[in-house]
């Protein structure tokens, strides 16, 4: 079977992360935080957390190199029920939700680049059209899928670097934002506002684990997976810090506050109206790679669920090139449903909360697996264990608690999705459809 090269999977990791979150969440963070130092610390802390998670996932992925990400890990570490719920979460929220958000952001940026903009209904149609187009490409062959992904990801990184340099160069006046600690900043770092804002940042870093969803289709995963996860996450962290520094340096905080299209606003402030519209169009094109990457990675979770749950065998069907075309179609349909029925911010908080909970259980699993299976071959071991996973767990738990308190509706909806997954698993288990995947 033809497999993906490590360059393709690295492109998937980078493109999964660099998308909706970094181009939208600063506006929501500015509603409660107005310190340049604290805002950049948000992105630095989020990057460190993602790196800690990536190093932990690298150990799990190298020891259990099967596609499926958390579904594979949690099934092996805990119980098939836990794995099924994780796969259910990934299918319904983990990929379909972020795919919808990225497509919605693409449409918002594209419409902002046009004189007079585009009405909301036309934006939804544009977002849905993008998903349908990428569904056809990624449902065809690995060659088409991988080639498109690498091309758009290289373009994305290059344009972001050029945007940062150009905006700082062309901006008439730099905004008077302090990026060094000031009075009250240290208190903000431990506040509820910082914790809630961190969920937006955590969402922006979501995708650092994308390579584990494709482990079974990666050349030599035991050797290359740790480098893909760590290297991709570190590069994205640097891009995020640079982008948010530029956004804050070239555009007034009051103009950015509460807005979704912060990239367009910053471009307009730096380059003028015409340059801003052109930059908005370019930024919208960059989001194509994000939607593309999620359309590659997410359906692999549905595929392995179909392999393990006989009642859902249709999800495991592949075309002549081994591509899970049915699973791709199912995920894209769910994403389109999100676009047509949900608001942007509610999906953002809801998806961020439930994804953080999913990765929390997985990182915790590295301790469980070391206790239960100490002799399991581990081609890669977590750097600075146990400090690395403990840091990830502590910061993620702190964020989850504050989100539960500050955004109870979205949090309860996330817990409801988990409960629904357990109920569905109980039905399949009772009928004898579910089987533990091969060790």
N, C-alpha and C positions, 0 to 999 in steps of 0.2 A: 504494500500500500504506500502510495506517495505520501511523504510527510512534510510538515512545515519546517523551514530553516529557522535558526535562532534569530536571524535578522527580522523575519516576519513576526515572530512571537514578541520580540522586543518592541517592534512597532505597535503591536496590539496593546502591550502594557502602557506605553507612553500615550497612545491615542485614547485609551480607556480613561486615563486620568485627566489629560489636558482637554477640557471641554466645557461643559455647562458650568461647573462649580466656580472655576477661576474667572470666567467671564461674566458672572452674575452675582456671586455671593457678597462681594465687597459692599454693595449697596445696602444689603440687609444688616451687615455688621456695623455699618456707620450709624444705624438707628440708635445704637446704645454705646458705641465706643468711638471717641474722636481723637485718640492718640495715635500718631503715626508709629511710634515705638511698639505699642501694644498690638496694633493691627499686623505689623510685620512679625511680631512674636507669635501671633496666632498661626501664621503660615509656617514659621520655623518649627513650632511645637508640633503642628500637624504633620510636617515632613519627618520629624524624628519618630513620631508615633508610627507613621507608615513604614519607615525603614525598619523599626523594631518588628513590626508585623511581617514585613517581607522576609527578614532573616529567619523568622520562626516558620513561616510557610515554606521557605526553601528547604528546611530540614524535613518537613512533612511530605513535601512534593517529591524530594529525592528518595525518600524511604518508601513512598507509595505512589509511584509514577503512573497513575491512571487519570484520564480526563475526568472532569466533573467538579474540581475545586472542593469547596466545603462539603458537598454531598458525599464525595469519595472519602474525605478525611473523617467526617463525623460518623459515617456508617461504620467505618473500620474501628474507630477509637471508642465510641460509646455504644450505639445500638442502631439497627436499621431505621427505627422510628425517628431518631434524632436526625439521621442523614436524610431521610425522606422530607422531613419538615424543612431542613436547610435547602434541599433542592426545590421544594415548593416555594420557599421564600425567594430563592434566586430566580425562579421562573416567573413568578407573579410580580415581584417588586425589584429584586436585585438587578435585573437587566431590562425587563420591559419598562419599568418606571424611568430609569436613567436614559434609556433610548428615547423615550417620549420627551423627556426634558431637553435632551440635546437637540432633537429635531425641532422642538418648540423654540429653543434659543436660536437655532439656525434661521428659522422663519422670522423671528423678531428682529435679528440683526439684518437680514436681507431686506425686510420691509422698511427698516429705519434708513437704509441707504437710498431709498427711492423718494422722490419729491412727493410730499403729502402722505407718505406711508402707505400701508395696506391694512384693510379692515380685518378684525379678528377672525372672521370666517375664512377669508382668503389665506391668512397665516396658517390656520389649521389645515387647510387643503395643501398648502406648500409643504408643511411638516409631514403630512401623511404621504405625499408624493415621493419625498426623499426616502422614507422608509421602504416604500414599495420598490423603488429603483434599486436600492442596495440589497433588498431581499432577492431580487432576480440575479444580481451579480454573485452574491455569496452562496446562492443555492445552485450555482452551476458547477465550477471546478475550483480546486485548490489553487491552481495557477492564476486564474482570474482573481480569486479572492485575495491571495497573498500579494500579488502584484499591485492591485489597487490600494491595499492597506499600506504597504511600504511607501508608495509614491505620495499618498496624501499625508502620511506622518512626517516624512522628510520635509515636505513643503510646509507643514504646520510649524515645525521647530524653526526652520529658516525664517519664516515670516514673523514669528514672535520675536526672534532676536533682532531682526531689522526694524520691527515696529518699536521696540524699546529704545534702540539707538536713535531712530528717526524722531520719535516723540520728544525725547530729551533735547535733541539738537534743535528742533524747529519751534518748540514752545517759547512764546515771547517772554513769559515771566513764570518762574518756578513758584509754586504755591508754598506759603510759609508753614510747612509741616515739620514738626520735630520728630526725628527718628532716634533720638537718644532719650533715656529715661528722664521723666519729669515728676514733679510732686503728684502723688496719687496714682501713678502708673503701676507701682508694685501692688497696690490694693486691687486694681482692676484685674491683674493677672490671676487672682484667686476668687474673682467675683462670679456670680451667676451669669452675668452678661458675657463674660469671657467663655464660660463653659458652653452656653447655648450657641455662641458664635463659632465655637470649635466644631459643632456638629455640621455647620455649613462647610468648614474647612475639611473636616473628615470626609464629607461627601465629595469634595473636590479631589481628594486623594484616592477616592474609591476607584479601584482598577489596578492598584499595585499588585494585586493577587491574580490578575487576569491570566497569567501564564499557566497557573495550575489548572485552569479549565481546559487547557489544550495539551496537558502533559503527555497523554497517550499518542498525540499526533506530532510530537516534537522529536527531532533528531537528538539522541543521547541526552535525555532529560536529567539524568543523575549528575552530569557534569555541567551542563549549560544553564539549568534552571536557576541556581543561586545567583549567577552573574546577571541573568536577564532580570530577575526580580530586584536585586540590589542596585544594579546600574541604572535601570529604567526609573526607579523611584528617586534616586539621587538626582538625576538629570531633571526630572519634573520639579523637584523641590527647588532647585536653582531657578528654573523658569518661573515658578510661582512667585518667589521672592522678588525677582526682577520685574515681573508684570505689575504686581501690586505696588511696588515702589514707584513705578512710572505712573500708574493710575493716580496715586495720591499726589505726586509731584506736579502733574500737568493740569489736573482738574480740581475745582473747589469741592470740598467735602459736602457742602450743602447741595450742590448740583448732583453729586453721585448718590447721596443718601436716599434709600428706598427704591432705587431704580434697578431694573434688570439689566439693561444694555450698558453696563459701565464701560466696556471697551469702546463702544461707539462714542459715548460721552467724552471719554479721555481723548479719543482721536479727533473729535470735533474741536476740543479745546486746544489741542496741539497743532493741528494742521488747518484749522478753519473749516467752514461748512462743507465746501466741495471735497477737501481732503478727508474730512470726517466721514462723509457718505461713502467715499471710495474705500476707506479703511473698514467701515462697517460691513461693506460687501465682502471684502477680503476675509475679515474675521468670521463672517457667516460661512464662507467656503471651508474654513479650517475645521468647523464643527462637523463637516461631512465625515472626516476621519474618525471622530468620536462615535457617531452613529454606526459607522462601518465596523469599528472594532468590537462594539457590543453585539453587533449582528453576527460576528464571527464567534465570539467567546460564549455568549449566553446559551445558545441552542445546544452546546455540547453537554450542558447540565441536563437538559431535557432528554438528550440522546442516551446518556448513561442511566437515567431513571427508566427510560423505556427498555433498556437491556435488563434491568434488575426487577422490574415490576411487569409481570406478564400481561396484566390487564391494560397496560399502557404501551404495549409493544410497538404500536404505530409510530411512536416518537423516535424509536431507534432506527427507523428505515432510512437507508441512504441511497443516493443515486449511483450511477456507474463509476463516479470518481471517489466514492466513499464519503461524500458530503451529506450531512444530516438535513436534507432539504425540508422534510416534514417539520422537524423541530424549529428550523429557521422560520418557516411560515407561521407556526403557532406563536412564537415569541413576537414576531412582527405584528401579528393580529392583536395581541395583548397591548403592545405599545401604541398602536393606533387607537385602541379603546381608551387608553389613558389620555391621549391627546384630545379626544372628543368629549370626555366627561369630567376632567379634573382641572383645577387651577394650578398655576406654576408653584407657588410657595408651599401649598399643602403637600404636593407630591415631593418637593425637595426635602422638607422636614421629615415626612413619613418614611421616605426611602432611606434618608441618612440614618435615622434611628434604627430601623430594622436591619440595615446592613452592618451597622456597628455592633449590634447584638449578635449577629451571625458570626462575625469575625472574632468577637470576644470568646465565644464558645470554642472556636477553632484553635485560637492561640492557647487557651487553657488546656486544650487537648495534648499539647506537646509534653506537658507534665504527666498527664494520665498515661500517655503512650510510653514514656520512659520508665514509668513504674510497672506497667502491665507487660511490656515487651522490651525488656532491657537488652536482649540479644538481637533485636531486629536490626538488620544491616542499615546503617545510616551513612550514605556516601558524603553527606554534608551535615554538619552539626551547627546549631544556632550560635552565632557569634556572641560572646560574653554571657552565655547561659549561666544562671537563670535571670540575670538582671534585665536582659533585653525583653523577654516576654513579660516579666513582671511590670516593667515600665509601661508597656503597651496596655496591659490589663488595668493598671491603676488609672491611667489617664482616660481610657475608654469608659471605665466604670463611672468615674467622676462626671464625665460628659453625659452618660446615659441617665444618671440620677437627676441632673439638672434639667434635662429635656423632659423627663417624666413630670417634673414639677412645673415647668414653664409652658410646655406644649402637651397637656394631657390628652387632648382629642386625637392628635396625630399619633401619640404614643400608644393609646388604647387601640387605635385602629391597627397599628403594627402588631400588637399582642393578639388582636383578633385574627389577623392573617395566620399567625403561628398556631392558634387554637384550631383554625379551619384545616390547616395542614395535618395536625394530629388526628382530627376527625376523619379526614380522607384516608390517612394511613390505616386507621382502625378498620375501615371498611375493606380495604384491600387485604389486610392481614387476616381478617376473619374469613375471607373467601379463599385464602391460600394463594393469592396472586404474588405476594412479595417474597423474594428470596434474597439472601445475603450474597453480595457480589463475590467473586473469587478473591482469595487472599493474595 
